[in-house]
Amino acid sequence: MANNIVIVPSFQKKLESKKFRPHLKIIYRLINKLRQSGRNGLKILDVENNYLVCEMKVNSPPYRLYVIVDQIKDTYYVVHWEHKKRQKQIINELKVKLRIATNFVLDKIFT
């Protein structure tokens, strides 16, 4: 089953930089795994309305690929790649950004 996977433009721009070149193979391997296994390949970190903040982990090197899942459209948004040391900080940032995004959209609908 092929899943709809979107690499967020801001993350796509980061992938094109020299900093990410050594990790590209790992990132694309994880994206292929996500395409094949869907939610079964993800660890759910937070739930906001119909969205999930999830991660896929790699042990060597210890990095995490962060994904936001739209459960209604069954779309996976690849949003971030970061070292395990910054895991809590990134998770908190993603939670806040997702909460703001969902509240903004809901505010526009009900006004």
C-alpha positions as CSV (number, residue, x, y, z in Angstrom):
1,M,0.0,0.0,0.0
2,A,1.5,3.3,-1.0
3,N,1.0,6.2,1.4
4,N,0.9,9.8,0.5
5,I,4.1,11.3,1.7
6,V,4.9,15.0,1.5
7,I,8.3,16.5,2.3
8,V,7.6,20.0,3.7
9,P,9.2,22.7,1.6
10,S,11.3,24.1,4.4
11,F,12.7,20.7,5.2
12,Q,13.3,20.0,1.5
13,K,15.4,23.2,1.3
14,K,17.5,21.9,4.3
15,L,18.0,18.6,2.6
16,E,19.6,20.3,-0.3
17,S,22.3,21.9,1.9
18,K,25.7,20.4,2.4
19,K,25.0,19.7,6.1
20,F,22.5,17.0,5.3
21,R,24.5,15.3,2.5
22,P,25.9,12.6,4.7
23,H,22.5,11.7,6.0
24,L,20.5,11.8,2.7
25,K,20.7,8.0,2.2
26,I,19.4,7.3,5.7
27,I,16.6,9.9,5.4
28,Y,15.4,8.5,2.0
29,R,15.6,4.9,3.4
30,L,13.3,6.0,6.3
31,I,10.9,7.7,3.9
32,N,10.7,4.5,1.8
33,K,10.1,2.5,5.0
34,L,7.3,5.0,5.9
35,R,5.8,4.6,2.4
36,Q,5.7,0.8,2.9
37,S,4.7,0.5,6.6
38,G,2.7,3.7,7.2
39,R,1.8,4.3,10.8
40,N,3.2,0.9,11.9
41,G,6.7,2.3,11.3
42,L,6.1,5.4,13.5
43,K,6.3,6.1,17.2
44,I,3.4,8.4,18.2
45,L,4.6,11.3,20.4
46,D,1.6,13.6,20.6
47,V,-2.0,13.9,19.3
48,E,-3.6,17.3,18.3
49,N,-7.1,17.0,16.8
50,N,-6.7,14.7,13.8
51,Y,-3.0,15.1,13.6
52,L,-0.2,12.9,15.1
53,V,3.3,14.0,15.8
54,C,5.5,11.0,15.3
55,E,9.1,10.0,14.9
56,M,11.2,7.3,13.2
57,K,14.5,6.6,14.9
58,V,17.9,5.5,13.7
59,N,20.3,4.1,16.3
60,S,23.5,4.6,14.4
61,P,23.9,7.6,14.0
62,P,21.4,8.4,16.8
63,Y,19.0,10.6,14.7
64,R,15.3,11.0,14.5
65,L,13.0,11.8,11.5
66,Y,9.9,13.7,12.6
67,V,6.6,13.2,10.8
68,I,3.2,14.8,11.2
69,V,0.3,12.6,10.1
70,D,-3.0,13.9,8.9
71,Q,-5.3,11.0,9.9
72,I,-8.3,12.2,7.8
73,K,-6.4,12.5,4.5
74,D,-3.9,9.7,5.4
75,T,-1.0,12.1,4.5
76,Y,2.4,12.0,6.1
77,Y,4.4,15.2,6.3
78,V,8.1,14.8,6.8
79,V,9.1,17.9,8.8
80,H,12.4,17.5,10.6
81,W,15.6,15.5,11.0
82,E,17.6,16.0,14.2
83,H,20.1,14.4,16.5
84,K,18.7,12.6,19.6
85,K,20.3,15.1,21.9
86,R,17.7,17.7,20.8
87,Q,14.8,15.3,20.8
88,K,12.8,16.9,23.7
89,Q,13.3,20.4,22.3
90,I,12.2,19.4,18.8
91,I,9.2,17.5,20.0
92,N,8.0,20.5,22.1
93,E,8.5,22.9,19.1
94,L,6.5,20.6,16.8
95,K,3.7,20.3,19.4
96,V,3.5,24.1,19.7
97,K,3.6,24.7,15.9
98,L,0.9,22.1,15.3
99,R,-1.3,23.4,18.0
100,I,-1.0,27.0,16.6
101,A,-1.7,25.7,13.1
102,T,-4.8,23.8,14.0
103,N,-6.1,26.6,16.2
104,F,-5.5,29.1,13.4
105,V,-7.4,27.0,10.9
106,L,-10.3,26.3,13.3
107,D,-10.5,30.0,14.2
108,K,-10.9,30.9,10.5
109,I,-13.6,28.3,10.0
110,F,-15.8,29.4,12.9
111,T,-15.6,33.2,12.4
